[in-house]
Structures are given as C-alpha cells and as structure tokens.
C-alpha cells in the first residue's frame, strides 16, 4: 500500500502512537492531519517511554520524514519542547520534519480564552488553546505559519487579535488581559526558529505520492470526538475521521489505499459527555488500574467501560475502515468474564446505530453479551495461535460483529509486544 490512514475509533487514547510507530518501520513519510498538542501518543521501546504531542510518531525511525499538515494547530512552545525532548533521547528532527505553511498557530490568547471559557462552560478540554485556535481559523482571523515569514502581517494580526480578545477576557470573563508587544517579540523569535521547517506540504505530499513513496497518515483523538460525528458538543474542534485527512493534508481521496482503525479491547474516554458502556464502580476502577488509564497529555484519569460495538460499527462506516488494530488485549487477562455491548436500549427502542442527540445517548442502556475470560497472560503471545482460546474467541466475536478483520493485536505497551497478522 502506498498511502494508509491510521485513526482512532473510540474517544481517543486507543494506542495510535504504538501502532503508527510499528507501521512507520516501512514508511517513507508519516503525516499528521488534525488536532494539536492536546493529543498524546505514547510509545514504549525496550521499556523506555516517549510521549509525542505534535510530531508524528514516525519520528522514531531514522528513515522516516514527518509532516505536520495544514489541519493541525501548532503551539510553537510545545513543539520546541518536544524537539528538545527527542534530542535528549538521541532523536533528531533536523531535515526530518516539515510543517505546512497553511497550518494555524496557537497563540497565548487562545490558551487564555480556553481556560476562561472552561470555567463557565465545562467541556473537559485540555486547556491548550486548541478550540479557540480553530475558532479563529473559521472566523478568518487566525495566524498561519506563512504569516511568520511576513513581519508586517504578523504584527498586525497579533495586535488586532489581542485587542479583541482582551475586551472579551476583561469584560465577559473578568480575567487578566494580555500584552501584544510581549507576544510579538516571542513570535518573532519563533519565526526565526520555525522558518527552516515551513513549506507547502500539500505539494510536497503530491510529489511524494507521484513517486510512489510509502506514506502513513496519522490521526489524533478519535471518531467519537469528531466535530460532526462525535458526541457533540463534547468533542474536539477538528475531524479525526478519514475524510479529515484529505482536508488536513491537501490530498485527494482518490490516493488513499487503506484505512486502519485503532480500537481498544475495552473502551475509555476523558472529559465530559455521554459514555453508554461506562463502568462507574469496581469494574471501572479495576480497568483503570489494570490499563494504567491516565491521560498522556493531561494525566487525568480516564473513564473506563466495556467494548462497544455500536461505537465500533459507527467508526468503521464513517471512515471506510478495512482493518482493525486491537490494543490493550492484555489488560483483560485477569478477568473472569468480559462483556461486549451489542446494541443500546432507549426506552422501548433498540438502537444499533449511534444517535446524534446526546440527550438520547445519555438515556441509553447497553445490551451486553458476556463471554468467559481467559485468566492467563497474553503478553508473550506473538501469533494469533499463541493466544488463549477464549481470547481468540473474544477477538473473533469482534471481527464477526463488525465485519472487519483484526490485523494487528497489541498485548503490551512495548513495540515488540504485538501480533501482526497482515499489516
């Protein structure tokens, strides 16, 4: 396959970092198409953990060039902290990282607005300014990477935006105002440092596709956080589904060869919003403990529950997913019984498709089928046949009920704790 998309099928945190890292071994280019530093992709290599927020997970392979597409909103400070962290681990980004000249920048006033609004209307954001940056993008007042290369444009945009945001911060949210001159000085310095990375990445990818380069496209967050098809308004501010890759990178849908959906063997979410299979008491706490379910970006505890086939089918349909990569199977190793949600019951109605109305979703009760656990470790398995019979049956049930093959199965956090059937 020349061009493949890897994306999350639940509420994020599915283990995309590990799978992208694994598949990047055979990729020439890994490109990120949406989100910002609110993403946290964790990769463990020989027991050492690396967490990436903006830079694509392919950066850990020396032969791979990484692209941050126009659909990503970039916090320069977070980006340079990440570059320095990689350098401390012996990984260089020099000549290996490109950033779209059309990508929008996260500014200090975006973070101030994010924090202020979250106090009034709690969504459960990471507070990193992602949503307000996308608001300015849609409002046609955003600062783009290309603006860093034109000082007159940069200064005017910052002053105009700071004037507007200060009025809102002071008069609506009763928060401190910001100094435009300080922001201008900081972003002039960023301009100097970012200039070598900035190019037209859409054209670059077009030429790479024409040259039959192996390209892996990396999504952030997950399908149920999609702006249009997630649990709105408890969503992110971009489109993690496969269609977002074309807009977020400037490539044609005609060039996409394959879509791989990453899905946990159970379900988690962070922040507010409906979660039909959530386990609030002992089982939820046990899954959180066994899976170490705390956000890589925020450290917040994740809400945990059983595998949800309604969610899975929704994600598969929206993105045309052809293969599943099932992660964290080993988290279920010690359980006596394992449940799978096959549909929702809302009043007298049985629902098999994912409803748009969150008020309906909040009233839905999951219908479960229960399967016996396997009560033995899967962490040493390297083929499907190595897995306990009940683990095989669990995976086969998911395959049958989604109509999608589990091509990759993760049985541990390390890169080598993976069963690859046909990737």
C-alpha positions as CSV (number, residue, x, y, z in Angstrom):
1,X,0.0,0.0,0.0
2,X,1.3,3.5,-0.9
3,X,-1.0,5.7,1.3
4,X,-2.6,4.4,4.5
5,X,-4.5,6.2,7.2
6,X,-4.3,5.2,10.8
7,X,-7.0,6.7,13.1
8,X,-8.8,6.2,16.4
9,X,-12.3,4.7,16.5
10,X,-13.4,5.5,20.0
11,X,-12.9,8.6,22.2
12,X,-9.1,8.8,21.6
13,X,-6.4,7.1,23.7
14,X,-6.7,3.9,21.7
15,X,-2.9,3.4,21.4
16,X,-2.4,5.1,18.0
17,X,1.2,6.1,18.9
18,X,2.3,2.5,19.2
19,X,0.6,1.3,16.1
20,X,1.9,4.2,14.0
21,X,5.4,3.7,15.3
22,X,5.1,0.0,14.4
23,X,3.9,0.7,10.8
24,X,6.4,3.5,10.3
25,X,9.2,1.0,10.0
26,X,8.2,0.6,6.4
27,X,7.1,4.2,5.7
28,X,9.0,6.9,3.9
29,X,6.7,9.7,5.3
30,X,4.4,9.9,8.3
31,X,1.9,12.8,8.1
32,X,-0.4,14.2,10.9
33,X,-3.6,15.8,9.7
34,X,-5.5,17.4,12.6
35,X,-5.6,18.3,16.3
36,X,-2.8,19.9,18.2
37,X,-0.8,19.4,21.4
38,X,-3.9,18.0,23.1
39,X,-3.0,14.7,21.5
40,X,-0.7,12.4,23.5
41,X,0.8,9.4,21.6
42,X,2.8,7.1,23.9
43,X,5.5,4.8,22.5
44,X,7.5,2.3,24.6
45,X,10.7,0.9,23.2
46,X,12.7,-1.6,25.3
47,X,11.0,-0.3,28.4
48,X,11.6,3.4,27.7
49,X,8.6,5.6,27.1
50,X,8.4,8.5,24.7
51,X,5.3,10.8,24.6
52,X,4.6,12.8,21.4
53,X,2.0,15.5,21.2
54,X,2.6,17.2,17.8
55,X,5.3,15.5,16.0
56,X,4.2,12.3,14.1
57,X,5.1,9.0,15.8
58,X,7.2,8.0,12.8
59,X,10.0,10.3,14.0
60,X,11.5,7.4,16.0
61,X,12.5,5.7,12.7
62,X,15.6,7.2,11.2
63,X,14.5,6.8,7.6
64,X,11.1,8.4,8.1
65,X,10.3,12.1,7.3
66,X,7.5,13.6,9.3
67,X,4.9,16.1,8.1
68,X,2.6,18.4,10.2
69,X,-0.3,19.2,7.9
70,X,-2.4,22.3,7.4
71,X,-5.2,20.8,9.5
72,X,-3.0,20.8,12.7
73,X,-2.9,23.8,15.0
74,X,0.6,24.3,16.3
75,X,1.8,25.6,19.6
76,X,5.4,26.7,18.9
77,X,6.4,26.4,22.6
78,X,5.1,22.8,22.8
79,X,6.7,21.9,19.5
80,X,10.2,23.1,20.6
81,X,9.9,21.4,23.9
82,X,9.1,18.2,22.1
83,X,12.0,18.7,19.7
84,X,14.3,19.2,22.7
85,X,12.9,16.1,24.5
86,X,13.6,14.0,21.4
87,X,17.1,15.4,21.1
88,X,17.7,14.4,24.7
89,X,16.8,10.8,23.6
90,X,19.2,10.9,20.7
91,X,16.5,11.5,18.1
92,X,17.0,14.5,15.7
93,X,14.3,16.3,13.7
94,X,16.8,18.2,11.6
95,X,15.9,17.6,7.9
96,X,13.2,15.2,9.0
97,X,10.3,17.5,10.0
98,X,8.2,19.7,7.7
99,X,5.3,22.0,8.7
100,X,2.6,23.2,6.4
101,X,2.8,26.9,5.6
102,X,-1.0,26.8,5.9
103,X,-1.1,25.4,9.4
104,X,-2.5,27.7,12.1
105,X,-0.6,28.8,15.2
106,X,-1.9,28.6,18.8
107,X,-1.4,31.9,20.5
108,X,-1.2,32.8,24.2
109,X,-4.7,34.5,23.9
110,X,-6.1,31.1,22.7
111,X,-5.0,29.4,25.8
112,X,-6.3,32.3,28.0
113,X,-9.7,32.1,26.2
114,X,-9.8,28.3,26.6
115,X,-9.1,28.5,30.3
116,X,-11.7,31.3,30.8
117,X,-14.4,29.6,28.9
118,X,-13.9,26.2,30.6
119,X,-14.6,27.9,33.9
120,X,-18.0,29.0,32.6
121,X,-19.0,26.1,30.3
122,X,-17.2,22.9,31.2
123,X,-16.5,20.6,28.2
124,X,-13.3,18.9,29.6
125,X,-10.8,20.5,27.3
126,X,-7.0,20.2,27.9
127,X,-6.8,23.9,28.2
128,X,-4.2,24.2,25.5
129,X,-6.0,26.6,23.2
130,X,-7.0,24.1,20.6
131,X,-10.7,25.1,20.3
132,X,-10.1,28.9,20.2
133,X,-7.4,28.5,17.6
134,X,-9.9,26.6,15.4
135,X,-12.5,29.3,16.1
136,X,-10.1,31.9,14.8
137,X,-9.4,29.8,11.8
138,X,-13.1,29.6,10.9
139,X,-13.5,33.3,11.8
140,X,-10.7,34.1,9.3
141,X,-8.6,35.9,11.9
142,X,-6.1,33.1,12.6
143,X,-2.3,33.4,12.4
144,X,-0.8,30.9,10.0
145,X,2.8,29.6,9.6
146,X,3.2,31.6,6.4
147,X,2.4,34.8,8.4
148,X,5.6,34.2,10.4
149,X,7.5,34.9,7.2
150,X,5.9,38.4,6.8
151,X,6.6,40.6,9.8
152,X,4.1,43.3,8.8
153,X,1.2,40.8,8.5
154,X,2.3,39.0,11.7
155,X,2.4,42.2,13.8
156,X,-1.0,43.5,12.5
157,X,-2.8,40.2,13.1
158,X,-1.4,39.8,16.6
159,X,-2.4,43.4,17.6
160,X,-5.9,43.1,16.1
161,X,-6.5,39.7,17.8
162,X,-5.1,40.8,21.2
163,X,-7.3,43.9,21.2
164,X,-10.4,41.8,20.5
165,X,-9.5,39.0,23.0
166,X,-8.6,41.5,25.8
167,X,-12.1,43.0,25.5
168,X,-13.6,39.6,26.0
169,X,-11.3,38.4,28.7
170,X,-11.8,41.6,30.7
171,X,-15.5,42.4,30.2
172,X,-17.0,38.9,29.9
173,X,-14.7,36.5,31.8
174,X,-13.2,39.0,34.3
175,X,-9.7,37.7,33.5
176,X,-6.3,39.5,33.1
177,X,-5.5,41.0,29.7
178,X,-2.5,40.2,27.6
179,X,0.4,42.4,26.3
180,X,0.6,42.4,22.5
181,X,4.2,43.6,22.4
182,X,5.3,40.6,24.5
183,X,3.5,38.2,22.2
184,X,5.0,39.9,19.1
185,X,8.5,39.6,20.5
186,X,8.0,35.9,21.3
187,X,6.5,35.0,17.9
188,X,9.3,36.9,16.0
189,X,11.7,34.6,17.8
190,X,9.6,31.6,16.9
191,X,9.5,32.8,13.3
192,X,13.3,32.7,13.1
193,X,13.4,29.2,14.5
194,X,10.5,27.7,12.5
195,X,11.4,29.1,9.1
196,X,13.5,26.1,8.1
197,X,10.6,23.7,8.7
198,X,7.9,25.7,6.8
199,X,6.9,24.6,3.2
200,X,3.9,23.8,1.1
201,X,3.4,20.3,2.4
202,X,0.4,19.6,0.2
203,X,2.6,20.0,-2.9
204,X,5.4,18.0,-1.2
205,X,3.0,15.1,-0.5
206,X,1.6,15.3,-4.0
207,X,5.1,14.8,-5.5
208,X,5.8,12.0,-3.0
209,X,2.6,10.2,-4.0
210,X,3.6,10.6,-7.6
211,X,7.0,9.0,-6.8
212,X,5.1,6.0,-5.1
213,X,6.5,6.8,-1.7
214,X,5.1,4.8,1.3
215,X,3.0,7.3,3.2
216,X,1.4,6.7,6.6
217,X,-1.2,9.3,7.7
218,X,-1.7,9.7,11.4
219,X,-4.9,10.9,13.1
220,X,-5.2,12.3,16.6
221,X,-8.1,11.9,19.1
222,X,-10.8,9.5,17.9
223,X,-14.0,9.2,15.9
224,X,-16.3,9.9,18.8
225,X,-14.6,13.2,19.3
226,X,-15.1,14.2,15.7
227,X,-16.7,17.7,15.4
228,X,-19.5,16.5,13.2
229,X,-19.9,12.8,14.0
230,X,-18.9,12.6,17.7
231,X,-20.8,13.3,20.9
232,X,-21.3,16.9,20.1
233,X,-20.7,19.3,21.9
234,X,-18.3,17.1,23.9
235,X,-15.9,16.8,21.0
236,X,-12.6,18.1,19.7
237,X,-12.5,21.0,17.2
238,X,-11.5,19.1,14.1
239,X,-12.3,15.9,12.1
240,X,-10.4,12.8,13.2
241,X,-12.3,10.6,10.7
242,X,-10.6,9.6,7.5
243,X,-12.2,12.4,5.5
244,X,-10.3,14.9,7.7
245,X,-7.1,13.5,6.3
246,X,-7.8,14.8,2.8
247,X,-8.7,18.3,4.1
248,X,-6.0,18.4,6.7
249,X,-3.2,17.5,4.3
250,X,-4.4,18.8,1.0
251,X,-4.5,15.4,-0.7
252,X,-7.1,13.7,-2.9
253,X,-9.4,11.0,-1.5
254,X,-8.5,9.1,-4.7
255,X,-5.0,8.4,-3.4
256,X,-6.0,6.7,-0.2
257,X,-5.3,2.9,-0.4
258,X,-6.2,1.7,3.1
259,X,-7.7,2.8,6.4
260,X,-6.8,1.1,9.6
261,X,-8.8,1.7,12.7
262,X,-7.2,1.5,16.2
263,X,-9.6,0.3,18.9
264,X,-9.1,-0.8,22.5
265,X,-10.2,-4.2,23.7
266,X,-12.4,-2.2,26.0
267,X,-13.5,1.5,25.9
268,X,-12.3,4.7,27.6
269,X,-12.9,8.4,27.4
270,X,-11.6,11.6,29.1
271,X,-13.6,14.6,30.0
272,X,-17.4,15.2,30.0
273,X,-20.0,13.7,27.8
274,X,-22.1,10.5,27.4
275,X,-20.4,7.1,27.6
276,X,-23.0,4.3,27.4
277,X,-20.7,1.4,28.5
278,X,-19.0,3.2,31.3
279,X,-18.5,1.2,34.5
280,X,-18.6,3.7,37.4
281,X,-17.7,1.4,40.3
282,X,-15.5,-1.6,41.0
283,X,-15.1,-2.8,37.4
284,X,-14.4,0.8,36.1
285,X,-11.7,1.2,38.8
286,X,-10.2,-2.2,38.0
287,X,-10.0,-1.5,34.3
288,X,-8.4,1.9,35.0
289,X,-5.8,0.3,37.3
290,X,-5.0,-2.6,35.0
291,X,-4.8,-0.4,31.9
292,X,-3.0,2.5,33.7
293,X,-5.7,4.7,32.2
294,X,-4.4,8.2,32.8
295,X,-4.0,10.8,30.0
296,X,-0.6,11.1,28.4
297,X,-1.2,14.8,27.9
298,X,-3.1,15.8,31.0
299,X,-2.6,13.0,33.5
300,X,-6.4,12.9,34.1
301,X,-7.9,9.6,35.0
302,X,-9.9,8.0,32.1
303,X,-13.4,6.8,32.4
304,X,-13.5,3.1,31.6
305,X,-16.1,0.6,30.3
306,X,-16.7,-2.4,28.1
307,X,-16.2,-2.8,24.4
308,X,-18.9,-1.0,22.4
309,X,-19.9,-2.5,19.0
310,X,-22.3,0.4,18.3
311,X,-19.3,2.8,18.5
312,X,-17.1,0.4,16.5
313,X,-19.6,0.0,13.7
314,X,-20.2,3.8,13.6
315,X,-16.4,4.4,13.2
316,X,-15.9,1.7,10.6
317,X,-18.7,3.0,8.5
318,X,-17.7,6.7,8.7
319,X,-14.1,6.1,7.7
320,X,-14.3,3.1,5.5
321,X,-12.1,1.1,7.9
322,X,-10.7,-2.1,6.3
323,X,-8.6,-3.4,9.1
324,X,-8.7,-3.1,12.9
325,X,-5.7,-2.9,15.2
326,X,-6.9,-4.0,18.6
327,X,-4.9,-2.7,21.5
328,X,-4.6,-3.5,25.3
329,X,-5.9,-7.0,25.0
330,X,-3.6,-7.9,27.9
331,X,-5.5,-5.6,30.2
332,X,-8.3,-8.1,30.2
333,X,-6.1,-11.1,31.1
334,X,-7.2,-11.5,34.7
335,X,-10.9,-11.1,34.3
336,X,-13.4,-13.9,34.9
337,X,-15.9,-12.6,32.5
338,X,-15.8,-9.9,29.7
339,X,-18.8,-8.1,28.3
340,X,-19.4,-6.7,24.8
341,X,-22.1,-4.1,24.1
342,X,-24.1,-5.2,21.0
343,X,-26.8,-2.5,21.0
344,X,-28.4,0.2,23.1
345,X,-31.9,0.1,24.7
346,X,-33.5,3.6,24.8
347,X,-37.0,3.3,26.3
348,X,-38.8,0.7,24.2
349,X,-36.4,1.2,21.3
350,X,-33.4,-1.0,20.5
351,X,-30.7,1.1,18.7
352,X,-27.8,-0.4,16.7
353,X,-26.6,2.9,15.2
354,X,-25.0,5.8,17.1
355,X,-27.5,8.6,17.8
356,X,-26.7,12.2,17.1
357,X,-28.7,13.6,20.1
358,X,-26.6,13.3,23.3
359,X,-29.7,13.6,25.4
360,X,-30.9,10.4,23.9
361,X,-27.4,8.8,24.2
362,X,-27.4,9.7,27.9
363,X,-30.6,7.7,28.4
364,X,-29.3,4.6,26.6
365,X,-28.6,1.4,28.4
366,X,-26.2,-1.0,26.8
367,X,-27.2,-4.5,25.8
368,X,-24.4,-6.9,26.6
369,X,-23.3,-10.3,25.6
370,X,-21.0,-11.9,28.2
371,X,-18.0,-14.1,27.4
372,X,-15.7,-16.1,29.6
373,X,-12.3,-14.6,30.3
374,X,-9.0,-16.5,29.7
375,X,-7.3,-15.9,33.1
376,X,-3.8,-16.2,31.7
377,X,-1.3,-13.7,30.4
378,X,-1.3,-12.8,26.7
379,X,1.8,-10.6,26.9
380,X,4.2,-13.2,25.5
381,X,1.9,-14.1,22.5
382,X,3.4,-13.3,19.1
383,X,0.9,-15.1,16.9
384,X,-2.8,-15.4,17.0
385,X,-2.5,-19.1,17.7
386,X,-0.3,-18.3,20.8
387,X,-3.4,-16.6,22.4
388,X,-5.6,-18.5,24.9
389,X,-8.7,-20.0,23.2
390,X,-11.1,-17.6,25.0
391,X,-9.0,-14.6,23.9
392,X,-9.2,-15.9,20.3
393,X,-13.0,-16.3,20.6
394,X,-13.3,-12.8,22.0
395,X,-11.4,-11.3,19.0
396,X,-13.3,-13.5,16.6
397,X,-16.6,-12.2,18.0
398,X,-15.5,-8.6,17.5
399,X,-14.4,-9.5,13.9
400,X,-17.7,-11.2,13.1
401,X,-19.9,-8.4,14.6
402,X,-18.0,-5.6,13.0
403,X,-17.3,-7.4,9.7
404,X,-13.7,-6.2,10.0
405,X,-10.5,-8.3,10.5
406,X,-8.3,-7.7,13.5
407,X,-5.0,-7.4,11.6
408,X,-2.9,-6.2,14.5
409,X,-3.3,-7.2,18.1
410,X,-1.3,-5.4,20.9
411,X,-0.6,-7.4,24.0
412,X,1.6,-5.0,25.9
413,X,2.9,-1.4,25.8
414,X,6.3,-2.3,24.2
415,X,6.8,-2.1,20.4
416,X,7.6,-5.9,20.2
417,X,4.5,-6.9,22.2
418,X,2.4,-7.1,19.1
419,X,0.8,-9.8,16.9
420,X,0.8,-8.8,13.3
421,X,-1.4,-11.0,11.2
422,X,-1.4,-8.9,8.0
423,X,-0.4,-5.3,8.3
